[in-house]
Amino acid sequence: MRRTLMFGLIVALAASTATAQPAVTPVEPFKVGTFDIHGVPHVVLVLRDSYVIDIEVANMVLEANPAYPAVPRPDDMLDLIGRYEYGLKYRLYEIVNHTVNNNLLTGSGRADYVYDVSELRIRPPIMYPGKIMNAAVNFYTHACEGCTQEELQARTRERQENRGVPYLFLKPSRGAVIGSGDDVVMPFGRDQIEWEVEMAIVFGRTGKYISASRAYDHVFGYMVAMDVSDRGGRPPGGNATRSDWFVGKGHDTFAPHGPWIVPKEFYGDPMDRLHQTLVIDGVTVQEARAGDMIHNIPELIEYASSLITVFPGDVLQSGTSGGTGAGRVERATGSGYLQAGETISASIDGIGTLTHTVVAEESIPNDLSGAQLPPTASYRDR
């Protein structure tokens, strides 16, 4: 009985801590990211998509004024996300207000803790998510790549009548996750690599069996993501199928994230405003809005959390639209797949743009036993 009462007091105290916050509002919206400053990853605020505020130094400057109580700076993005609703966001609001209101962002009076985005290396915002959950075939146009307009309308009506539940898969985190500006590497001999632009939902609160009606309560914010995919499959023999999600989704550099995260209070409902595009060497190959989704974001959150507990910093990617390599969108190379040297730009309105150069892994060690994934061409054309 005493243990139950004590647990109830702890929960109540946590709830009161989360709600009894100072009445501070930011003078302008911001984004949060991870950037290299003097060669070391720092968590930062991004204003106007152009200026970077080093949170650690800005917080020290603020705390030199006795009017501001001490608030520990976040160690990394996972720490920032976990503490955001427990007072940290108001300190970030105060940093933004102090910097902007005192003309410390630009001009001759710019503070030492302010940098231009262009002069710093952009890292993945979260280094690294505990898990990356991905919705497969969650846009009507992606479910009917290469269809005529009549076929698409018919398939869409059919799917709307029988949507079923979402299909999710897991993608690796460290190794796969890269930041804007990093190269996307096509593994040795794997020549059927595709692109997919997606919205990434970043969780801010732990939850299990989260209903769609409560889904946004557990969201911290949103970022741009790409689900780079290897469509070469696996060679014949052994397992009877060539469908292999580890091969298809698991390679290094296949999970670009960023360039930063927009906290949810500065974005609104993504189902009202999502507009995502992907451009390769100046050719727009994907463009979609939220209305093309088969399962909306709250439904995806409900389904994912019915399978696995979500934690702060976990990521859920909401799927991609038509216009992938499978749809064979015409480009200068004439290929339906990525080619070394191409530049990919994935954008979501109101969030930002990821930009990557595609490079090919030129060789592998010569002492391998043969128990490795072979080049696609060695079995695909047989």
KOLTOR-328833 format. One line per 10 residues: their letters; for each residue x, y, z of N, C-alpha, C. Coordinates in steps of 0.2 Angstrom, whole numbers, padded with zeros to 4 digits. Example, Ala and Ser with C-alpha at 12.3 -4.5 7.8 and 13.67 -1.06 7.14 Angstrom:
2
as) 0066/-0028/0039/0062/-0022/0039/0066/-0016/0039 ~ 0064/-0011/0035/0068/-0005/0036/0064/0000/0039
% end
This chain:
382
mrrtlmfgli) 0004/-0006/0000/0000/0000/0000/0004/0006/0000 ~ 0010/0006/0005/0014/0012/0005/0018/0013/-0001 ~ 0020/0007/-0005/0023/0008/-0011/0019/0011/-0016 ~ 0013/0009/-0016/0008/0012/-0021/0007/0019/-0020 ~ 0006/0021/-0014/0006/0028/-0013/0012/0032/-0015 ~ 0018/0029/-0013/0024/0033/-0015/0025/0033/-0022 ~ 0023/0028/-0026/0023/0029/-0034/0018/0034/-0036 ~ 0013/0034/-0033/0008/0040/-0035/0010/0047/-0034 ~ 0014/0048/-0028/0017/0054/-0027/0022/0056/-0032 ~ 0026/0051/-0034/0032/0052/-0039/0029/0054/-0045
valaastata) 0024/0051/-0047/0020/0052/-0054/0017/0059/-0054 ~ 0014/0061/-0048/0011/0067/-0047/0016/0073/-0047 ~ 0022/0072/-0044/0027/0077/-0044/0030/0078/-0051 ~ 0031/0072/-0055/0034/0073/-0061/0029/0077/-0066 ~ 0022/0075/-0065/0017/0079/-0069/0017/0086/-0067 ~ 0018/0088/-0061/0018/0095/-0059/0024/0099/-0061 ~ 0030/0095/-0061/0036/0098/-0064/0035/0100/-0071 ~ 0032/0095/-0075/0031/0096/-0082/0026/0102/-0084 ~ 0022/0103/-0079/0016/0108/-0081/0018/0115/-0078 ~ 0021/0115/-0072/0022/0121/-0068/0028/0125/-0070
qpavtpvepf) 0028/0128/-0076/0034/0130/-0079/0033/0138/-0080 ~ 0039/0142/-0081/0038/0149/-0081/0035/0151/-0087 ~ 0032/0157/-0087/0028/0160/-0093/0033/0163/-0098 ~ 0036/0159/-0101/0041/0162/-0106/0039/0159/-0113 ~ 0039/0164/-0118/0037/0162/-0125/0043/0165/-0129 ~ 0045/0161/-0134/0051/0163/-0139/0049/0169/-0143 ~ 0053/0174/-0145/0052/0179/-0149/0052/0177/-0156 ~ 0055/0171/-0158/0054/0168/-0164/0055/0161/-0164 ~ 0053/0157/-0169/0054/0150/-0168/0061/0148/-0170 ~ 0062/0142/-0168/0069/0139/-0169/0069/0132/-0170
kvgtfdihgv) 0075/0129/-0172/0076/0122/-0173/0081/0120/-0169 ~ 0082/0113/-0168/0088/0111/-0164/0092/0106/-0168 ~ 0098/0106/-0167/0102/0101/-0171/0109/0100/-0168 ~ 0113/0096/-0171/0120/0094/-0169/0125/0096/-0174 ~ 0129/0101/-0172/0134/0103/-0177/0141/0102/-0174 ~ 0146/0102/-0178/0153/0102/-0176/0155/0109/-0175 ~ 0157/0110/-0169/0160/0117/-0167/0167/0115/-0164 ~ 0172/0118/-0168/0179/0116/-0166/0181/0109/-0166 ~ 0177/0106/-0171/0178/0098/-0172/0175/0094/-0167 ~ 0171/0097/-0163/0167/0092/-0158/0160/0093/-0159
phvvlvlrds) 0155/0088/-0159/0148/0089/-0159/0145/0093/-0154 ~ 0141/0098/-0155/0138/0102/-0150/0130/0102/-0152 ~ 0126/0102/-0147/0119/0103/-0148/0118/0110/-0149 ~ 0114/0112/-0153/0113/0119/-0155/0106/0121/-0156 ~ 0105/0128/-0156/0099/0131/-0159/0100/0133/-0166 ~ 0095/0133/-0170/0096/0135/-0177/0090/0140/-0178 ~ 0092/0146/-0180/0087/0152/-0181/0087/0154/-0188 ~ 0081/0155/-0191/0081/0157/-0198/0084/0153/-0203 ~ 0086/0146/-0201/0089/0142/-0206/0096/0144/-0207 ~ 0099/0149/-0204/0105/0152/-0206/0110/0153/-0200
yvidievanm) 0107/0154/-0194/0112/0155/-0188/0112/0150/-0183 ~ 0117/0148/-0180/0118/0143/-0176/0120/0146/-0169 ~ 0117/0144/-0164/0118/0146/-0157/0121/0140/-0153 ~ 0127/0140/-0151/0130/0135/-0146/0126/0135/-0140 ~ 0122/0130/-0138/0118/0131/-0132/0123/0131/-0126 ~ 0128/0127/-0126/0132/0127/-0120/0135/0134/-0118 ~ 0138/0137/-0123/0141/0144/-0121/0136/0149/-0120 ~ 0130/0149/-0124/0125/0154/-0123/0122/0153/-0116 ~ 0121/0147/-0114/0118/0146/-0107/0123/0148/-0102 ~ 0129/0148/-0102/0134/0150/-0098/0134/0158/-0097
vleanpaypa) 0133/0161/-0103/0132/0168/-0103/0126/0171/-0100 ~ 0121/0167/-0101/0114/0169/-0098/0115/0168/-0090 ~ 0118/0163/-0088/0118/0161/-0081/0123/0166/-0077 ~ 0127/0170/-0081/0131/0175/-0078/0127/0181/-0075 ~ 0121/0181/-0077/0116/0186/-0074/0112/0183/-0069 ~ 0113/0185/-0063/0109/0182/-0057/0102/0181/-0058 ~ 0099/0185/-0063/0092/0184/-0064/0090/0177/-0067 ~ 0095/0174/-0069/0093/0167/-0072/0096/0162/-0068 ~ 0092/0157/-0066/0094/0152/-0062/0098/0147/-0066 ~ 0102/0143/-0063/0106/0138/-0066/0102/0132/-0069
vprpddmldl) 0103/0131/-0075/0100/0125/-0078/0105/0121/-0082 ~ 0106/0115/-0080/0112/0111/-0083/0111/0111/-0091 ~ 0116/0112/-0095/0115/0111/-0102/0115/0104/-0104 ~ 0111/0103/-0110/0110/0096/-0112/0117/0093/-0115 ~ 0118/0087/-0113/0124/0083/-0115/0124/0082/-0122 ~ 0119/0080/-0125/0118/0078/-0132/0111/0079/-0134 ~ 0109/0077/-0140/0102/0078/-0142/0097/0074/-0138 ~ 0099/0067/-0137/0095/0063/-0133/0093/0066/-0126 ~ 0098/0069/-0123/0097/0073/-0116/0092/0078/-0117 ~ 0094/0082/-0123/0089/0088/-0124/0082/0086/-0125
igryeyglky) 0081/0081/-0129/0074/0079/-0130/0071/0076/-0124 ~ 0075/0072/-0120/0072/0069/-0114/0070/0074/-0108 ~ 0074/0080/-0108/0072/0085/-0103/0068/0091/-0106 ~ 0067/0091/-0112/0063/0097/-0115/0057/0099/-0112 ~ 0053/0094/-0110/0046/0096/-0107/0047/0097/-0100 ~ 0053/0096/-0097/0054/0096/-0090/0058/0103/-0088 ~ 0057/0108/-0092/0060/0114/-0090/0065/0117/-0095 ~ 0068/0112/-0099/0074/0114/-0103/0071/0118/-0109 ~ 0065/0117/-0111/0063/0121/-0117/0063/0129/-0115 ~ 0061/0130/-0109/0060/0137/-0107/0067/0140/-0106
rlyeivnhtv) 0072/0137/-0105/0079/0139/-0105/0081/0141/-0112 ~ 0079/0136/-0117/0081/0138/-0124/0077/0144/-0126 ~ 0071/0144/-0124/0067/0151/-0126/0070/0157/-0123 ~ 0073/0156/-0117/0077/0162/-0114/0083/0164/-0118 ~ 0086/0159/-0120/0092/0160/-0124/0091/0163/-0131 ~ 0085/0161/-0134/0083/0164/-0140/0081/0171/-0139 ~ 0077/0173/-0134/0075/0179/-0133/0081/0184/-0131 ~ 0086/0182/-0127/0091/0186/-0125/0096/0187/-0131 ~ 0097/0182/-0135/0101/0184/-0141/0098/0188/-0146 ~ 0091/0187/-0148/0088/0191/-0152/0087/0198/-0150
nnnlltgsgr) 0084/0199/-0144/0082/0205/-0141/0088/0210/-0140 ~ 0094/0207/-0139/0100/0211/-0137/0104/0212/-0144 ~ 0102/0210/-0149/0105/0211/-0156/0112/0207/-0156 ~ 0112/0201/-0153/0118/0197/-0153/0118/0192/-0158 ~ 0113/0192/-0163/0113/0187/-0168/0117/0188/-0174 ~ 0116/0195/-0176/0120/0197/-0182/0123/0204/-0181 ~ 0127/0205/-0186/0130/0212/-0186/0136/0212/-0182 ~ 0138/0218/-0180/0145/0219/-0177/0144/0217/-0170 ~ 0138/0217/-0167/0137/0215/-0160/0136/0207/-0159 ~ 0137/0203/-0164/0136/0196/-0164/0140/0193/-0159
adyvydvsel) 0136/0188/-0155/0139/0185/-0149/0144/0180/-0152 ~ 0149/0178/-0147/0154/0173/-0149/0151/0166/-0150 ~ 0145/0165/-0147/0142/0159/-0147/0138/0158/-0153 ~ 0138/0163/-0158/0134/0162/-0164/0138/0161/-0170 ~ 0136/0156/-0174/0139/0155/-0180/0135/0155/-0186 ~ 0137/0155/-0192/0133/0154/-0198/0133/0146/-0200 ~ 0127/0144/-0202/0126/0137/-0203/0131/0135/-0209 ~ 0133/0139/-0213/0137/0137/-0219/0144/0136/-0217 ~ 0146/0138/-0211/0153/0138/-0209/0155/0131/-0204 ~ 0149/0128/-0203/0150/0122/-0198/0148/0115/-0202
rirppimypg) 0151/0110/-0200/0148/0103/-0202/0142/0101/-0199 ~ 0137/0099/-0202/0131/0097/-0200/0131/0090/-0198 ~ 0129/0088/-0192/0129/0081/-0190/0122/0079/-0190 ~ 0121/0072/-0190/0114/0070/-0189/0111/0073/-0182 ~ 0105/0075/-0182/0103/0078/-0176/0103/0074/-0170 ~ 0102/0068/-0170/0102/0063/-0165/0108/0058/-0166 ~ 0113/0058/-0162/0118/0053/-0163/0119/0048/-0157 ~ 0114/0043/-0157/0111/0040/-0162/0104/0038/-0160 ~ 0099/0038/-0164/0092/0035/-0161/0093/0028/-0158 ~ 0089/0027/-0153/0088/0020/-0151/0085/0015/-0156
kimnaavnfy) 0081/0017/-0159/0078/0013/-0165/0075/0018/-0170 ~ 0075/0015/-0176/0072/0019/-0182/0066/0014/-0185 ~ 0060/0016/-0184/0055/0012/-0187/0052/0016/-0193 ~ 0051/0012/-0198/0049/0014/-0205/0043/0011/-0207 ~ 0039/0015/-0210/0032/0013/-0213/0034/0011/-0221 ~ 0032/0005/-0223/0033/0003/-0229/0027/0004/-0233 ~ 0028/0006/-0239/0022/0007/-0244/0016/0010/-0241 ~ 0017/0017/-0238/0012/0020/-0235/0009/0026/-0239 ~ 0011/0027/-0245/0008/0032/-0249/0005/0028/-0255 ~ -0001/0030/-0257/-0005/0027/-0262/-0001/0027/-0269
thacegctqe) 0003/0033/-0270/0006/0033/-0277/0012/0028/-0276 ~ 0015/0027/-0271/0021/0022/-0270/0018/0015/-0271 ~ 0012/0014/-0269/0009/0007/-0269/0007/0005/-0277 ~ 0008/0011/-0281/0006/0009/-0288/0011/0013/-0293 ~ 0017/0012/-0291/0022/0015/-0295/0022/0013/-0303 ~ 0022/0018/-0307/0022/0016/-0314/0015/0015/-0317 ~ 0010/0016/-0313/0003/0015/-0315/0000/0021/-0319 ~ -0005/0020/-0323/-0008/0025/-0327/-0013/0029/-0321 ~ -0015/0035/-0323/-0019/0038/-0319/-0026/0034/-0317 ~ -0028/0031/-0322/-0034/0026/-0321/-0033/0021/-0316
elqartrerq) -0027/0017/-0317/-0025/0012/-0313/-0024/0014/-0306 ~ -0021/0020/-0305/-0019/0023/-0298/-0026/0024/-0295 ~ -0031/0027/-0298/-0037/0029/-0295/-0041/0022/-0293 ~ -0040/0017/-0297/-0044/0011/-0295/-0040/0007/-0289 ~ -0033/0007/-0289/-0030/0004/-0284/-0031/0008/-0277 ~ -0031/0015/-0278/-0032/0019/-0272/-0039/0017/-0269 ~ -0044/0017/-0273/-0051/0015/-0270/-0051/0009/-0267 ~ -0047/0004/-0270/-0047/-0003/-0267/-0043/-0003/-0261 ~ -0038/0001/-0260/-0034/0001/-0254/-0038/0005/-0249 ~ -0041/0010/-0250/-0045/0014/-0245/-0051/0010/-0242
enrgvpylfl) -0053/0005/-0246/-0058/0001/-0243/-0056/-0005/-0239 ~ -0049/-0006/-0240/-0046/-0012/-0236/-0039/-0010/-0234 ~ -0038/-0005/-0230/-0032/-0002/-0228/-0028/-0007/-0224 ~ -0031/-0011/-0220/-0027/-0016/-0215/-0024/-0012/-0210 ~ -0018/-0014/-0208/-0014/-0011/-0203/-0007/-0009/-0206 ~ -0004/-0004/-0204/0003/-0002/-0207/0008/-0008/-0207 ~ 0013/-0007/-0211/0018/-0012/-0212/0024/-0008/-0210 ~ 0027/-0010/-0204/0033/-0007/-0202/0040/-0011/-0202 ~ 0045/-0008/-0203/0052/-0012/-0202/0057/-0008/-0199 ~ 0062/-0011/-0196/0067/-0007/-0192/0073/-0006/-0197
kpsrgavigs) 0076/-0001/-0196/0082/0001/-0199/0088/0002/-0194 ~ 0094/0000/-0196/0100/0002/-0191/0100/0009/-0190 ~ 0104/0010/-0184/0105/0017/-0182/0112/0019/-0184 ~ 0116/0018/-0179/0123/0020/-0180/0127/0017/-0186 ~ 0129/0020/-0190/0132/0018/-0196/0128/0019/-0202 ~ 0121/0018/-0201/0117/0020/-0206/0115/0027/-0206 ~ 0114/0030/-0200/0112/0037/-0200/0118/0042/-0201 ~ 0117/0047/-0206/0122/0052/-0208/0118/0059/-0208 ~ 0122/0064/-0208/0120/0071/-0208/0120/0074/-0215 ~ 0117/0079/-0215/0117/0083/-0222/0124/0084/-0224
gddvvmpfgr) 0126/0083/-0230/0132/0085/-0233/0137/0078/-0233 ~ 0135/0073/-0229/0139/0067/-0229/0137/0063/-0235 ~ 0142/0059/-0238/0141/0055/-0244/0136/0049/-0243 ~ 0132/0048/-0247/0128/0041/-0248/0132/0037/-0252 ~ 0134/0031/-0248/0139/0026/-0251/0135/0020/-0254 ~ 0136/0019/-0261/0133/0013/-0264/0138/0007/-0262 ~ 0136/0002/-0259/0141/-0003/-0257/0144/-0006/-0264 ~ 0149/-0009/-0263/0153/-0012/-0268/0149/-0017/-0273 ~ 0148/-0015/-0279/0145/-0020/-0284/0137/-0019/-0283 ~ 0134/-0015/-0279/0127/-0015/-0278/0125/-0009/-0282
dqiewevema) 0122/-0010/-0288/0120/-0005/-0293/0113/-0004/-0294 ~ 0109/-0006/-0289/0101/-0005/-0289/0099/-0001/-0283 ~ 0102/0005/-0282/0101/0009/-0276/0096/0014/-0277 ~ 0090/0014/-0273/0085/0019/-0274/0085/0024/-0268 ~ 0081/0029/-0270/0080/0035/-0265/0073/0035/-0262 ~ 0072/0038/-0256/0065/0038/-0254/0065/0044/-0249 ~ 0062/0050/-0250/0061/0055/-0245/0055/0054/-0240 ~ 0056/0055/-0234/0051/0053/-0229/0052/0059/-0223 ~ 0046/0060/-0220/0046/0064/-0214/0048/0059/-0208 ~ 0052/0061/-0204/0054/0058/-0198/0051/0061/-0192
ivfgrtgkyi) 0047/0057/-0188/0044/0059/-0182/0049/0057/-0176 ~ 0050/0062/-0172/0055/0061/-0166/0051/0061/-0160 ~ 0051/0055/-0156/0047/0055/-0150/0051/0058/-0144 ~ 0046/0061/-0140/0049/0065/-0134/0047/0062/-0128 ~ 0042/0057/-0128/0040/0054/-0122/0039/0047/-0123 ~ 0041/0043/-0117/0040/0036/-0117/0033/0034/-0118 ~ 0031/0029/-0122/0024/0027/-0122/0023/0020/-0125 ~ 0018/0016/-0123/0016/0010/-0125/0008/0010/-0126 ~ 0006/0007/-0131/-0001/0007/-0133/-0004/0014/-0133 ~ -0001/0019/-0137/-0003/0026/-0137/-0008/0026/-0142
sasraydhvf) -0014/0029/-0140/-0020/0029/-0145/-0018/0035/-0150 ~ -0021/0034/-0156/-0020/0039/-0161/-0023/0046/-0158 ~ -0028/0046/-0154/-0030/0053/-0151/-0025/0056/-0147 ~ -0020/0052/-0144/-0015/0055/-0139/-0008/0055/-0143 ~ -0008/0053/-0149/-0001/0052/-0152/0003/0058/-0152 ~ 0001/0064/-0153/0005/0070/-0154/0008/0072/-0147 ~ 0005/0070/-0141/0007/0071/-0135/0014/0068/-0134 ~ 0016/0063/-0138/0022/0059/-0137/0027/0061/-0142 ~ 0025/0066/-0146/0030/0068/-0151/0034/0074/-0149 ~ 0041/0074/-0150/0045/0080/-0149/0045/0085/-0155
gymvamdvsd) 0046/0082/-0161/0047/0086/-0167/0048/0082/-0173 ~ 0050/0085/-0178/0050/0082/-0185/0057/0084/-0188 ~ 0059/0080/-0193/0065/0081/-0197/0064/0078/-0204 ~ 0068/0079/-0208/0068/0076/-0215/0073/0070/-0214 ~ 0070/0065/-0218/0074/0058/-0218/0074/0055/-0225 ~ 0079/0051/-0226/0079/0047/-0233/0079/0040/-0231 ~ 0075/0036/-0234/0076/0028/-0233/0079/0026/-0240 ~ 0086/0026/-0240/0090/0024/-0246/0089/0016/-0246 ~ 0088/0013/-0252/0086/0006/-0252/0090/0003/-0257 ~ 0092/-0003/-0256/0096/-0008/-0261/0091/-0013/-0263
rggrppggna) 0089/-0012/-0270/0084/-0017/-0273/0087/-0023/-0276 ~ 0093/-0024/-0275/0097/-0029/-0279/0095/-0036/-0276 ~ 0092/-0036/-0270/0090/-0043/-0267/0096/-0047/-0265 ~ 0095/-0054/-0264/0100/-0058/-0262/0101/-0064/-0267 ~ 0107/-0067/-0268/0107/-0072/-0273/0103/-0078/-0272 ~ 0102/-0082/-0277/0099/-0088/-0276/0102/-0093/-0272 ~ 0099/-0098/-0270/0102/-0103/-0265/0100/-0102/-0258 ~ 0101/-0107/-0254/0099/-0106/-0247/0092/-0104/-0246 ~ 0091/-0098/-0243/0084/-0095/-0242/0081/-0095/-0249 ~ 0075/-0097/-0250/0071/-0097/-0256/0069/-0091/-0259
trsdwfvgkg) 0069/-0085/-0255/0067/-0079/-0258/0073/-0074/-0258 ~ 0072/-0070/-0263/0077/-0064/-0264/0075/-0058/-0260 ~ 0069/-0058/-0257/0067/-0052/-0253/0071/-0053/-0246 ~ 0074/-0047/-0245/0079/-0047/-0239/0079/-0040/-0236 ~ 0075/-0039/-0231/0075/-0032/-0229/0081/-0030/-0226 ~ 0086/-0034/-0223/0092/-0032/-0220/0097/-0030/-0226 ~ 0097/-0033/-0232/0100/-0031/-0237/0097/-0025/-0240 ~ 0091/-0024/-0240/0088/-0019/-0244/0088/-0012/-0240 ~ 0089/-0013/-0233/0088/-0006/-0229/0094/-0005/-0225 ~ 0099/-0010/-0224/0103/-0010/-0218/0110/-0007/-0220
hdtfaphgpw) 0112/-0005/-0226/0119/-0003/-0227/0121/0003/-0224 ~ 0127/0004/-0222/0130/0010/-0220/0127/0016/-0224 ~ 0126/0022/-0221/0124/0028/-0224/0117/0028/-0227 ~ 0113/0023/-0226/0107/0022/-0229/0101/0026/-0225 ~ 0103/0030/-0220/0098/0033/-0216/0100/0040/-0215 ~ 0100/0044/-0220/0101/0052/-0219/0095/0055/-0215 ~ 0097/0059/-0210/0093/0062/-0205/0095/0070/-0205 ~ 0090/0074/-0204/0091/0081/-0202/0087/0086/-0207 ~ 0090/0091/-0209/0097/0094/-0206/0097/0096/-0199 ~ 0090/0096/-0196/0089/0098/-0189/0082/0096/-0187
ivpkefygdp) 0080/0097/-0181/0073/0095/-0179/0069/0101/-0178 ~ 0063/0101/-0180/0058/0106/-0178/0054/0104/-0172 ~ 0055/0107/-0167/0050/0105/-0161/0043/0106/-0163 ~ 0039/0102/-0161/0032/0102/-0163/0028/0108/-0163 ~ 0030/0112/-0158/0026/0118/-0157/0027/0123/-0162 ~ 0032/0122/-0166/0034/0127/-0172/0032/0124/-0178 ~ 0029/0118/-0179/0027/0115/-0185/0020/0114/-0186 ~ 0016/0112/-0181/0009/0111/-0181/0008/0104/-0183 ~ 0002/0103/-0186/-0001/0096/-0187/0002/0094/-0194 ~ 0007/0089/-0195/0010/0087/-0201/0004/0085/-0206
mdrlhqtlvi) -0001/0082/-0204/-0006/0080/-0208/-0010/0086/-0212 ~ -0009/0092/-0209/-0012/0098/-0213/-0007/0101/-0217 ~ 0000/0100/-0216/0005/0104/-0220/0010/0100/-0223 ~ 0011/0094/-0222/0017/0090/-0225/0017/0091/-0233 ~ 0023/0093/-0235/0024/0093/-0242/0032/0091/-0243 ~ 0033/0086/-0246/0040/0083/-0247/0042/0082/-0254 ~ 0048/0083/-0255/0050/0083/-0262/0057/0080/-0262 ~ 0059/0077/-0268/0066/0074/-0268/0068/0076/-0276 ~ 0074/0079/-0276/0077/0081/-0282/0084/0078/-0283 ~ 0085/0075/-0289/0092/0073/-0291/0095/0076/-0297
dgvtvqeara) 0100/0080/-0296/0104/0084/-0301/0099/0088/-0304 ~ 0095/0092/-0300/0090/0097/-0303/0083/0094/-0306 ~ 0082/0087/-0306/0076/0084/-0308/0072/0082/-0302 ~ 0066/0085/-0302/0061/0083/-0296/0058/0076/-0298 ~ 0060/0071/-0294/0058/0064/-0295/0052/0062/-0290 ~ 0052/0066/-0284/0046/0064/-0280/0043/0071/-0277 ~ 0037/0070/-0276/0033/0076/-0273/0027/0073/-0270 ~ 0025/0075/-0264/0019/0072/-0261/0017/0076/-0255 ~ 0010/0076/-0254/0008/0079/-0248/0005/0074/-0243 ~ 0003/0076/-0237/0000/0071/-0232/-0006/0067/-0235
gdmihnipel) -0010/0070/-0239/-0016/0067/-0241/-0015/0061/-0245 ~ -0009/0060/-0247/-0007/0053/-0251/-0006/0048/-0246 ~ -0005/0049/-0240/-0004/0044/-0235/-0010/0039/-0234 ~ -0008/0032/-0234/-0013/0027/-0233/-0015/0027/-0225 ~ -0010/0027/-0221/-0011/0027/-0214/-0008/0034/-0211 ~ -0012/0038/-0208/-0009/0044/-0206/-0004/0044/-0200 ~ -0001/0049/-0198/0004/0049/-0193/0002/0046/-0186 ~ -0004/0049/-0184/-0006/0046/-0177/-0008/0039/-0178 ~ -0010/0036/-0183/-0011/0029/-0184/-0005/0025/-0184 ~ 0000/0028/-0187/0007/0025/-0187/0010/0024/-0180
ieyasslitv) 0009/0030/-0176/0011/0030/-0169/0007/0025/-0165 ~ 0001/0024/-0166/-0003/0019/-0162/-0001/0012/-0164 ~ 0000/0011/-0170/0002/0004/-0172/0009/0002/-0170 ~ 0014/0007/-0171/0021/0006/-0169/0021/0004/-0161 ~ 0017/0009/-0157/0018/0008/-0150/0014/0002/-0147 ~ 0010/-0001/-0152/0006/-0007/-0150/0011/-0013/-0150 ~ 0017/-0012/-0154/0021/-0018/-0155/0027/-0017/-0150 ~ 0029/-0011/-0149/0036/-0009/-0145/0035/-0003/-0142 ~ 0038/-0002/-0136/0038/0004/-0132/0043/0009/-0135 ~ 0040/0015/-0136/0044/0020/-0139/0047/0025/-0133
fpgdvlqsgt) 0053/0027/-0135/0057/0031/-0130/0059/0038/-0133 ~ 0060/0043/-0129/0063/0049/-0131/0069/0048/-0136 ~ 0068/0051/-0142/0074/0051/-0146/0073/0045/-0151 ~ 0068/0041/-0150/0066/0036/-0155/0063/0039/-0162 ~ 0064/0036/-0167/0062/0039/-0174/0057/0035/-0177 ~ 0052/0038/-0180/0047/0034/-0184/0046/0038/-0191 ~ 0048/0034/-0196/0048/0037/-0203/0041/0035/-0206 ~ 0038/0040/-0209/0031/0039/-0211/0030/0037/-0218 ~ 0035/0035/-0222/0034/0032/-0228/0036/0037/-0234 ~ 0036/0035/-0240/0038/0039/-0246/0032/0038/-0251
sggtgagrve) 0032/0043/-0256/0027/0043/-0261/0030/0040/-0268 ~ 0026/0040/-0273/0028/0038/-0279/0034/0042/-0282 ~ 0038/0039/-0287/0043/0043/-0290/0050/0040/-0288 ~ 0050/0034/-0285/0056/0031/-0283/0059/0028/-0289 ~ 0065/0025/-0288/0068/0022/-0294/0064/0016/-0297 ~ 0060/0013/-0293/0055/0008/-0295/0050/0011/-0301 ~ 0049/0017/-0300/0044/0020/-0305/0048/0023/-0311 ~ 0055/0022/-0311/0059/0023/-0317/0057/0031/-0319 ~ 0058/0035/-0315/0058/0042/-0317/0063/0044/-0321 ~ 0062/0047/-0327/0067/0049/-0332/0072/0054/-0329
ratgsgylqa) 0079/0052/-0329/0084/0057/-0327/0089/0057/-0333 ~ 0094/0062/-0332/0099/0062/-0337/0103/0056/-0338 ~ 0104/0052/-0333/0108/0046/-0333/0104/0041/-0337 ~ 0098/0041/-0338/0094/0036/-0341/0093/0030/-0336 ~ 0095/0030/-0330/0095/0025/-0326/0089/0026/-0321 ~ 0086/0020/-0319/0081/0020/-0313/0084/0020/-0306 ~ 0090/0020/-0306/0094/0019/-0300/0099/0025/-0299 ~ 0101/0026/-0293/0106/0031/-0291/0113/0029/-0295 ~ 0116/0034/-0297/0123/0034/-0300/0128/0038/-0296 ~ 0134/0035/-0296/0140/0039/-0293/0140/0046/-0296
getisasidg) 0141/0051/-0291/0142/0058/-0294/0136/0062/-0293 ~ 0130/0059/-0293/0123/0062/-0293/0123/0066/-0286 ~ 0119/0071/-0286/0117/0075/-0280/0110/0074/-0278 ~ 0108/0072/-0272/0101/0071/-0270/0100/0076/-0265 ~ 0094/0080/-0266/0091/0085/-0261/0084/0083/-0259 ~ 0083/0081/-0253/0077/0079/-0250/0074/0085/-0246 ~ 0068/0087/-0247/0066/0093/-0243/0059/0092/-0241 ~ 0057/0095/-0235/0051/0095/-0232/0049/0103/-0230 ~ 0044/0106/-0233/0042/0113/-0232/0042/0114/-0224 ~ 0045/0119/-0222/0044/0121/-0215/0050/0117/-0211
igtlthtvva) 0053/0113/-0214/0058/0109/-0210/0065/0111/-0212 ~ 0067/0108/-0219/0073/0110/-0221/0075/0105/-0227 ~ 0081/0105/-0229/0083/0101/-0235/0090/0097/-0233 ~ 0090/0090/-0234/0095/0086/-0234/0099/0086/-0241 ~ 0105/0087/-0241/0109/0086/-0248/0115/0082/-0247 ~ 0115/0077/-0252/0120/0072/-0252/0123/0070/-0258 ~ 0129/0069/-0259/0132/0066/-0265/0133/0059/-0265 ~ 0131/0056/-0270/0132/0048/-0271/0139/0046/-0273 ~ 0142/0042/-0269/0148/0039/-0271/0148/0031/-0271 ~ 0152/0028/-0275/0152/0021/-0275/0158/0018/-0271
eesipndlsg) 0157/0013/-0268/0162/0010/-0264/0166/0006/-0269 ~ 0173/0008/-0270/0177/0005/-0276/0179/-0002/-0275 ~ 0181/-0004/-0269/0184/-0010/-0268/0182/-0013/-0261 ~ 0184/-0019/-0260/0183/-0023/-0254/0189/-0027/-0252 ~ 0191/-0029/-0246/0197/-0033/-0245/0197/-0039/-0249 ~ 0203/-0041/-0251/0204/-0047/-0255/0205/-0053/-0251 ~ 0204/-0053/-0245/0205/-0059/-0241/0198/-0062/-0238 ~ 0193/-0060/-0241/0186/-0063/-0239/0185/-0070/-0241 ~ 0181/-0073/-0238/0180/-0080/-0239/0175/-0082/-0244 ~ 0171/-0077/-0246/0165/-0078/-0250/0159/-0078/-0247
aqlpptasyr) 0159/-0077/-0240/0153/-0077/-0236/0151/-0069/-0236 ~ 0150/-0066/-0241/0148/-0059/-0241/0143/-0058/-0247 ~ 0140/-0052/-0246/0135/-0051/-0251/0138/-0049/-0258 ~ 0137/-0053/-0263/0140/-0052/-0270/0137/-0046/-0274 ~ 0141/-0044/-0279/0139/-0039/-0283/0132/-0041/-0286 ~ 0128/-0036/-0287/0121/-0037/-0290/0121/-0041/-0297 ~ 0126/-0038/-0301/0126/-0040/-0308/0128/-0048/-0308 ~ 0131/-0050/-0303/0134/-0057/-0303/0128/-0063/-0303 ~ 0122/-0060/-0301/0116/-0065/-0301/0110/-0062/-0304 ~ 0109/-0056/-0305/0103/-0053/-0307/0101/-0054/-0314
dr) 0106/-0055/-0318/0105/-0055/-0325/0105/-0063/-0328 ~ 0105/-0067/-0323/0105/-0074/-0325/0098/-0077/-0326
% end
